[in-house]
Amino acid sequence: MICEVKILDKSKNYGKGRIKDGFKQIVDYTTEYEKSAGYLVVYNFDENLVEFTFNNDSSIYTSIIHNGKTYYLIMIYLNNINPSDLGKIKTIKISKEDIIN
């Protein structure tokens, strides 16, 4: 199983680019090890939401089919977001182009 873990944490300057870097790594690993799928798990320590804007999916779990392989992206929130504050919290939107290009 190919699985890469990345962290979003603005205090360490780990931002949106970390997701792109992690995606590139799972693509490289699935090619190198001849696997048909890979997983990118992102631990979000920031007080913001991440929305993947592809597959009509705004959940914490989505997938991308790229070069005939399936890549699963899983967002794990490790911050203290109060559900009543959801309308006030910044959302980081990530498109397929953000990850692949």
Buried (B, 14 or more C-beta within 10 A) or exposed (E): EBEBEBBBBEEEEBEBEBBBBBBBBBBEBBEEEEBEBBBBBBBBBBBBBBBBBBEEEEEBEBBBEBEEBBBBBBBEBEBEBEEEEEEEEEEBEBEBEBBBE
